[in-house]
Amino acid sequence: MLARFRSSMIALMTAHVCLNSGGYLFAKIGLSEFSPFAFAFWRFLIGLAGLSAVLLLRRVRLRIERRDWPRILLLAACAVPANQLLYLNGMRWTVPSHTSLLYGSTAVFALGLSAILGYEKLRPYKIAAILLAVAGIALVVSESPTRLIGSENFAGDVLIALSVVMWAAYTVLAKPMVEKYGAVKTTLACLMLGSVMTLPFLVIPALAQDYSIITWRGWAGPIYTGIMVTTISYTLWFAMLKRLDPSQVAILTTPQPVVTTILSVLILGETIGVSLFMGGALVIGGVCLMQIPALRKIPDGVHAAIGTSFRNQTGA
């Protein structure tokens, strides 16, 4: 039973990491032909259709109490228009390796925000983790990205960093809603509502887009990110959250920046400099250091999940 559980977690983690890593590359390629806002329109439209299908297939009822709607609306704004529009505009001007490393440090940004808001106390090892990750990020963004598609520059990294801050804010502010409604319902509600909120403002940019210059490579960007990332990857994430704590899931997805960088080198021809290598090591090290309690809990979480699964199967 334990071996089967570990195998299933490895399979889910591998699929989730590979799909998300591919998303950075497909976004980069698509944004070489699409404007960021036209790309966003098609990604959100396709993603909304995919999430609606997940909602129906899983028979999830998104019943939110009236008093919680203001927070849900704020979370939806952080998760979709703020996060994704900053991400897509930044992705046009930076490289996948930088983006994946910055997003890999989301937990560090979330920890800093939690400390500022007074939600969490900073212990010495967490302070050390933040310093390590910040030093790594500084090294990464100080490196001049390889010219791949367009004119990559420092501004792209800044926009990506701001999008990570928005996602970290969503992560921190969503905690009460996740505790009340669960991760699946909260995430589905925020992503779908955020997409509905944003799509009307993207109609004009989508109509203004010159589609005569869009090749199948360009269309692959919003189609892949809408289906494989927004829909399928989140479904795999939900599956992992059912079996492990969010902090433990974060540990399992740590290899994502490494996979993204390898794919970017092989497919897009990106070159790896010393700054990226050293900065990436510091960022990943900082994230792992911050998750020491989660690492210690993984064996207990595994046995607890197996016990829950066994009880569900036997009806005990």
C-alpha positions, 0 to 999 in steps of 0.5 A, spaced: 500 500 500 505 504 501 509 503 495 503 504 491 501 511 494 508 513 493 508 511 486 501 515 485 504 521 488 511 521 484 506 520 477 502 526 479 508 530 481 511 528 475 505 530 470 504 536 474 511 539 473 512 537 466 505 540 464 507 547 468 514 547 465 511 546 458 506 552 459 512 557 460 515 555 453 508 555 450 507 561 453 513 564 450 512 562 443 505 564 443 507 571 445 512 572 440 505 572 435 500 574 440 499 581 444 499 579 451 492 581 452 489 577 446 493 571 448 490 572 455 483 572 452 483 566 448 487 562 454 482 565 459 476 563 455 479 556 453 481 555 461 474 557 463 471 552 459 475 547 461 474 549 469 467 548 467 467 541 465 471 539 471 466 543 475 460 538 472 464 532 472 466 533 479 459 535 481 462 541 485 457 545 488 460 552 489 456 555 494 459 561 497 456 565 503 454 572 502 459 575 507 464 571 504 463 574 497 468 580 498 474 576 500 472 571 494 472 577 489 478 580 492 482 573 491 479 572 484 482 579 482 489 577 485 489 570 482 487 572 475 487 579 472 492 582 476 497 575 476 496 573 469 496 579 466 502 581 469 505 574 468 503 574 460 506 581 459 512 579 463 513 573 459 514 576 453 520 580 455 524 575 459 526 567 459 522 561 461 528 559 466 527 566 470 520 565 470 520 558 473 525 560 478 521 566 480 514 562 481 518 557 484 519 562 490 512 563 491 512 560 498 518 565 500 514 571 498 508 568 501 511 567 508 514 575 507 507 577 506 504 573 512 509 576 517 508 583 514 500 582 516 502 579 522 499 572 520 506 568 522 512 569 526 519 569 523 523 564 526 531 564 525 530 558 519 525 562 516 529 568 516 535 564 513 530 561 508 528 568 505 535 571 505 537 565 501 531 566 496 532 573 495 539 573 494 538 567 489 533 572 485 538 578 485 543 573 482 538 571 477 535 577 475 542 581 474 543 576 469 542 578 462 537 573 459 539 570 452 535 573 446 530 568 444 524 571 441 523 578 442 527 583 446 528 580 453 530 585 458 530 586 466 523 589 465 520 582 464 523 579 470 520 585 474 513 584 471 514 577 473 516 578 480 510 583 481 505 577 478 508 572 483 507 577 489 500 577 486 499 570 487 503 570 494 497 575 496 492 570 493 495 564 497 496 568 504 489 571 503 485 565 501 487 561 507 480 562 511 476 561 505 480 554 504 479 552 511 472 553 510 470 551 503 476 547 501 482 548 496 478 545 490 472 549 491 476 556 493 480 555 487 475 553 482 471 559 484 476 564 484 479 562 477 472 561 474 470 568 477 476 571 475 476 569 468 469 572 468 471 578 471 477 579 466 474 577 459 469 583 457 475 587 458 479 583 453 474 583 447 477 589 444 484 587 444 482 580 442 478 583 436 484 588 434 489 582 434 492 581 427 490 573 426 493 573 419 500 573 422 498 567 427 501 560 425 499 554 429 505 555 433 502 561 436 495 558 437 499 552 441 500 557 446 493 559 449 490 552 447 496 549 451 496 553 457 488 553 457 487 546 457 494 543 459 495 548 465 489 551 467 485 545 466 489 539 467 494 541 471 490 544 476 486 537 476 492 534 478 494 539 483 487 538 486 488 530 487 495 531 490 491 536 495 487 530 497 492 526 499 497 531 502 498 538 505 499 544 501 506 545 504 508 538 502 505 539 495 510 545 495 515 540 496 513 535 491 513 541 485 520 544 487 523 540 481 519 545 476 524 550 475 529 545 473 525 541 468 523 548 465 530 550 464 532 544 461 526 544 456 528 551 455 535 549 453 533 544 449 527 547 445 528 554 445 536 554 445 536 558 452 543 558 455 545 557 462 549 562 465 553 562 472 548 567 475 542 563 473 545 556 476 548 559 482 541 563 483 537 557 482 540 553 487 540 559 492 532 560 491 531 552 491 535 551 497 531 557 500 524 554 499 526 547 501 529 550 508 523 554 509 519 547 508 523 543 513 517 542 518 513 539 511 519 535 510 519 532 517 511 531 516 511 527 509 512 520 512 506 521 517 502 525 511 503 519 507 501 514 512 495 518 514 493 519 507 493 511 506 489 510 512 484 515 510 484 511 503 483 504 506 478 506 511 474 509 504 475 503 501 473 498 507 467 503 509 470 503 516 
